[in-house]
Amino acid sequence: MEGLLEGLGSLVGWGNSLTWGGLGGIWWLGILIAALLPAGLYFTVRTRFVQFRAFGHMLRVLARSFRKEHDDSVSSFQAFATSAAARVGTGNIAGVAVAITAGGPGAIFWMWVVAMVGMATSLIENTLAQVFKEQGETAGTFRGGPAYYIDKGLGRRWKWLSILFSIFLIICFGFFFNAVQANAMSEAIHAAWGINPLLVGVLIAVLAGSIVFGGIKSIGKFAGIVVPIMALCYLAIAFVVILVNLGRIPEVFGLIFGSAFGMQEAGAGAFGAVVANGIKRGLFSNEAGMGSSPNVGAAADVKHPVVQGYVQMASVFLDTMMICSATAAIILLSGVDLGGAVEGVTLTQSALASELGSWGSSFIAVALIFFAFTSIIANYYYAETNIFYLWHTRLSISCYRILYIVFILFGAWVAASGSSDNFRLLWNMADMSMGFMASANLLAIVLLSGVAFKVFADYEAQRARGVDEPVFDARNHDIRGIETDVWGGGPQTPGE
């Protein structure tokens, strides 16, 4: 068994070097380290810094997202909540702790950078998901995502890329990410209340199965209730920690910015480790550019594709700029030993317990139960959408559901083993699958960005004419592969 794990570790290490950097000992020589931020900056410039100049409009669009266009459809907010359920998970509690211990406090700065440019990237990929979506199996539902916009937008010559992306996503979200989420939940519950991690894994599997097998409408309703409540409670506790330590806030910012540019010693030593861990954990947390949120973003019933682009952009801001920053504040203000043996979610638990008493550990465990559990549920839908794209059979969905449960149990087993090596291998497997998946999606959205910019310009033009809620009509645009029966709305006049 040890030999098998060592061999797997070597393979995973090579995959991470290819995608995240480290080839030939050069920290930035990897697909995503070299491409993720430049792509985000490109989208930011081409949309005229939409995440800054249209921030208020983004909030107004989000406020309107509760409304359904049709009674039997998925609302824009339900799609937002489902994607937020996937984003707001282990990455926000355990992932931030991993970033700080592996790359030092400066990694938080690079998480912020990834989020700010990633907001524009998220708008582009979710706009494309809406443009190329198709009718689902039942009335009021839609299917879409990167596999669909690659296939329809780029054409037959790029079919191989849509297939590769689907395979990478199924491995990443259907299996490894769920194992990471289950691992963090099992570990946190064991640390707080001493319950056997394997027993926790079984319970997670049973509860998740009872919800996800109800489909996207069931998932959307559950996420729409749970996500806002859990996010607000967590932010409230972090706010209390900040108030208690208000005088130390400048010190913490100095620590983050100083470590970010190598001006003082970072946790892992080198500047490259700070940047790489910040970008890696930032993408794991907010998923902007990864190609995950478009799978559920396409399910929303909206009047214009850019509407869901704005809504998903807000999800990135909520995830990293608010919730990840809250976790960073809890850890860095507590003064816990960042170089000790404690890592992952237990570091966050120790930090909050040192600030607010022993109940802080239990609060983190409860928060993580909701954060990670909703992620496991949303992750299921992402993978199911791509299995449906590849095979269109009930047998394939049934086989996936079995493996979905197996990997939840695998994550719990890693927690039960108590091995740091197994813990690191699990996160490395998640990083590798995420890296290959994001690389395929980044290539696709850069190639299709012309379509997204055209649709975005249509939205902006309607707003400039005084249209409060722009409507998209595919018949007015020459876009290959678009479903005119989905996007056949009529023209709008000012004030409608």
Steps between C-alpha positions, in 0.01 A plus 500: 500500500783739589672432166176570314451829684863602431456430129174691496667788683775519234245505217293766673814705565585497129145606409513789745838614365354508149196706595607697809868561439830347600611341172877504488504652849346825370207587727296692239552251216154343494185553295284670763759707683601644161147538358235551771582858600583622144168360373313670785677830429411468129131452581517786751641743243265389218194546724636838612559387859142381540557364852582851624294741287183286506521373859179679598318366195619149591335536841175623340496205262558266794212662690267424205625143466243355744229543239424209266430562133270195495339302783666168411851637441816548708537861612820696455543510879457122533778454244709757690435320830589161350830630360566684828432172680782343298731801540432563868639179641818347633710750303366783715595341833756222446631636168590840642682328787687280250598808295634683807699205636641406156567848361490737795255787572592659165306224322182682607599800288526278191164343584355852488669570166363177353151594620504857366609406148301177529176696531538605135595145401189366674281748314643383166470125562148522642383725217629239256321225695172688462556579131556135405260329743231259379164377624520238777315172531202655683306821447663809648850351522816567298833325456825672419857574601848486349448165324198651324656834406817332376299256287253755361713812492829359372356224282585138420876554477502577872279211607806337661536797736137482615541127569825556690345780705202280595729217610717738704194654667347163589828391661547835674151584629336161497784326683802689641330822612229301676767295674668823619169639629412174678850485647474850645155434646608170656817654642320803645225292663756257643708790642193667653304204633717188460265321257660233277578657158381189313161520671480866399581403141214248489256760633617758244454250218144412608389862546661624178345216300154583629527856364701479178296223345210748486673699221590865450167639627541312830865611528414862415226522763726351770794727413277809476405459867823373656771706323387852607447391863834322537694783333346770720562304823864437412560864404338615826741288709799625301379858556499437877863377481595811301330731752680332792834550321430831326831650602694219328339538156783722359753242623318218317478700176870576530570129545293407192645765268853460632498124446327530160803665341771320693583796724500275802526130571202299364378167632651294219798730443498597134300762311393231254338295775302804616364578152440139398313411819295819489393442139441128554289540813327805355385303196399204717285734706335736249523278187512800264627373164490138607187427295294368791244775570391523131350152534240632743505856366355363176202354691363844593203638308594865428415766241858563389817283529696782666253507791633166624854619430446784746336272757785249488750785521341593834553142617878535451502820707299337779725195507848650509480867587258438785505141631863407428609836641295424812686170548836671444408760764408228752832317448736797480343697786510199733877472501498119467825331396491483118802274485374236742361152441138621488378554142184529293168549673642422845721811472190715447328325790798562728512865394133569574514305828793714616296815429149410617545196724466126450159535331682659204622156392142370501379804304757436224392137490134602459588763239706249307219244513279744307777645280639164391166319484349756264818477289463122476142547380586763237804302385271208422298708254813630323622147431154367410461771234823390332417130524169582331695686229731204438261205518130595534416170676347413835764228549781757487322714761448192724870403476600858580276507809675190637848651448376831646420320826829304492711817485308660786594196706859518372532856636372383838750212495788746449379688809476175697854399398641809673786507248641837392635334184153375406357846574752670270451238228124559508541876456762446229262273307232769521750763381613286206148426374404867550810607307427291191132597504571873535766488226247356252237759595739796483600405146133476402385831647795688350413355156129581549550836670396683181149355538483600866618855423235530224222390736635724777500796257134426417414513871692823551340660192149421624581646841637814332165535317317497833388134506488402867504123436658420161362208297715291268378394154730255323345588164672839515847345525702269280621250760579145392346222707250709697154355567251749352208324668665581836601856412219624274385800704362810336665841485464735795409866503620748767322470830365150446 
